[in-house]
Amino acid sequence: MKLSDLFQSEVVTVNLDETVRQATEKMKNKNVGAVVVVDNGKVAGILTDRDVALKVVAGGASAETLVSDLMTKEVVTIWDDEGVFNATQYLSGRRFRRLPIIKREGTLGEGELVGILTSDDLVAMLARELINVARALEPALGEKV
């Protein structure tokens, strides 16, 4: 199954010309820890609650600063048709918890943001799958050898 079928398709986004105040209002209203910054539907960056804490609260930037000035510009993304195993490889050992999902290169709308995978989503999905495996094995485990 494709990542875009499994994970959030309603991504909270902001445009390059929005302010940190506008971005954090969206984070608050949607109860998320990050917004994906888009430019014509394509990922331009990401702004996290950690970015805001370090660059605005501790770093002296203003709430009226544009997100384009504070966002992380080097965003790792994953193609929408990749699987969960690949996603775990992207996230393992890296220092980020969110992975924007984009349309596969060479397809209609290539590079367009179609979803987001968070480490919390991935853990929840893997936990559900482990429960399913345990339930399937339960009768076999109860049998005597």
C-alpha positions as CSV (number, residue, x, y, z in Angstrom):
1,M,0.0,0.0,0.0
2,K,1.2,3.5,-0.9
3,L,2.2,6.0,1.8
4,S,-0.3,8.5,0.5
5,D,-3.1,5.9,1.2
6,L,-1.9,5.3,4.7
7,F,-1.1,8.7,6.1
8,Q,-2.5,12.2,6.6
9,S,-3.5,13.8,3.3
10,E,-4.8,17.0,5.1
11,V,-1.5,18.7,5.7
12,V,-1.4,22.0,7.5
13,T,0.4,24.4,5.2
14,V,1.5,28.1,5.0
15,N,2.8,30.1,2.1
16,L,6.2,31.7,1.9
17,D,4.8,35.2,2.6
18,E,2.9,34.3,5.8
19,T,4.3,35.4,9.2
20,V,5.4,33.3,12.0
21,R,2.3,34.5,13.9
22,Q,0.0,33.3,11.2
23,A,1.9,29.9,11.1
24,T,1.7,29.4,14.8
25,E,-2.0,30.3,14.9
26,K,-2.5,27.5,12.3
27,M,-0.4,25.1,14.4
28,K,-2.5,26.0,17.5
29,N,-5.9,25.7,15.7
30,K,-5.0,22.4,14.1
31,N,-3.1,21.0,17.1
32,V,0.0,20.2,15.1
33,G,3.7,20.8,15.8
34,A,4.7,21.9,12.3
35,V,3.5,23.4,9.1
36,V,4.8,22.6,5.7
37,V,5.7,25.8,3.8
38,V,4.5,25.6,0.2
39,D,5.2,27.5,-3.0
40,N,2.7,26.7,-5.8
41,G,1.7,23.4,-4.1
42,K,5.3,22.2,-3.8
43,V,7.3,21.9,-0.6
44,A,9.6,24.9,0.0
45,G,10.4,24.3,3.7
46,I,9.0,23.3,7.0
47,L,8.5,25.3,10.2
48,T,8.2,23.5,13.5
49,D,7.3,24.5,17.0
50,R,11.0,23.9,17.8
51,D,12.0,26.4,15.1
52,V,9.7,29.0,16.7
53,A,11.0,28.3,20.2
54,L,14.7,28.6,19.2
55,K,14.5,31.3,16.6
56,V,11.7,33.6,17.9
57,V,11.5,33.0,21.7
58,A,15.2,32.3,22.3
59,G,16.7,33.9,19.2
60,G,15.1,37.3,19.1
61,A,13.2,37.0,15.8
62,S,9.8,38.7,15.7
63,A,6.4,37.0,15.4
64,E,6.0,39.2,12.3
65,T,9.0,37.6,10.6
66,L,8.1,35.8,7.4
67,V,8.2,32.0,7.7
68,S,10.5,32.0,4.6
69,D,13.1,33.6,6.8
70,L,12.9,31.0,9.6
71,M,11.9,27.8,7.9
72,T,14.1,24.8,7.4
73,K,14.8,24.9,3.7
74,E,16.4,21.5,3.3
75,V,13.4,19.2,3.7
76,V,13.6,15.5,3.2
77,T,10.5,14.2,1.4
78,I,9.3,10.8,0.3
79,W,7.5,9.8,-2.8
80,D,3.8,9.0,-2.4
81,D,4.1,5.5,-3.9
82,E,6.8,4.3,-1.5
83,G,6.1,1.8,1.2
84,V,6.3,1.9,5.0
85,F,9.6,0.1,5.1
86,N,11.2,2.9,3.1
87,A,9.6,5.5,5.3
88,T,11.1,3.8,8.4
89,Q,14.5,3.9,6.8
90,Y,14.1,7.7,6.1
91,L,13.2,8.4,9.7
92,S,15.6,6.0,11.4
93,G,18.7,7.7,12.6
94,R,17.7,11.1,11.5
95,R,16.8,14.1,13.7
96,F,13.4,14.8,12.3
97,R,9.9,13.5,13.0
98,R,8.0,14.6,10.0
99,L,8.2,13.5,6.4
100,P,6.2,15.3,3.7
101,I,4.8,12.9,1.1
102,I,5.0,14.2,-2.5
103,K,3.8,13.0,-5.9
104,R,6.2,10.7,-7.8
105,E,8.4,12.3,-10.3
106,G,7.1,11.8,-13.8
107,T,3.4,11.7,-12.8
108,L,0.8,14.3,-13.2
109,G,1.4,16.9,-10.5
110,E,4.9,15.7,-9.7
111,G,6.5,17.1,-6.6
112,E,3.1,18.3,-5.3
113,L,2.5,17.8,-1.6
114,V,-0.1,15.1,-1.0
115,G,0.4,14.1,2.7
116,I,2.7,14.0,5.7
117,L,4.0,11.1,7.7
118,T,4.9,11.7,11.3
119,S,6.9,9.4,13.6
120,D,3.8,9.3,15.9
121,D,1.6,8.1,12.9
122,L,4.2,5.5,12.0
123,V,4.4,4.1,15.6
124,A,0.6,4.0,15.9
125,M,0.3,2.1,12.6
126,L,3.0,-0.3,13.5
127,A,1.4,-0.9,16.9
128,R,-1.9,-1.7,15.2
129,E,-0.2,-4.2,12.9
130,L,1.6,-5.9,15.8
131,I,-1.8,-6.3,17.6
132,N,-3.2,-7.9,14.4
133,V,-0.3,-10.3,14.1
134,A,-0.6,-11.2,17.8
135,R,-4.3,-11.9,17.4
136,A,-3.6,-14.0,14.3
137,L,-1.0,-16.0,16.2
138,E,-3.0,-16.4,19.4
139,P,-4.8,-19.7,18.5
140,A,-1.5,-21.2,17.4
141,L,0.3,-20.1,20.6
142,G,-2.4,-21.8,22.7
143,E,-1.9,-25.2,21.0
144,K,0.3,-27.8,22.6
145,V,3.3,-28.9,20.6
